[in-house]
Amino acid sequence: MINFRVLDDSQLIIDTLNNERIYKAITDDFSPKKLEQIEFSPRVFFLGAYYDNDYCGLFVFDIHNVILYEVHTCLLPKVWGVSVEFTLAVREWIFTNTDCQRIITNVPESNKLALRLAKNSGFTQYGFNPSSIQKDNVLLGQYLLGVSKCQPSHL
């Protein structure tokens, strides 16, 4: 069974984010070679993802305001084949356990796997931000996606 716990173990968070395959996906050309420390803030929290008691990675939530959260998915490669199950479960957890009404994410245009994951998790594209991130010396745009707790009906 998938479950979540708010993390305060900075070493576990650093080790997860520094995973070679995760770090490459979540950073840009101006990021440090690896993370050395994590700064905890009331506006950011780390939610550990577990299958039963097996640690499977984490989600970073950046609180933009009381009802709007931005998510960064940092699941370990061992669960990439079932990532959608985790992203659907964390979405339900956030909407049930916080005041969040909308979750957003930004996906660089080069990250087709993350874009597919977001869309398969119910996120819809609401915009595109051109030339907004630099990876491998190339300026890339980012897809802007979001999902609301109560999607409005479109009649």
ABEGO torsion letter per residue (X at the ends): XBBBBBBABAAAAAAAAABAAAAAAABBAABBABBABBBBBAABBBBBBBBEABBAEBBBBBBABAABBBBBBBBBAAAAAAAAAAAAAAAAAAAAABABABBBBBBBAABAAAAAAAAAAGBBBABBBBGABBBGGBBBBBBBBBBBABBBBBX
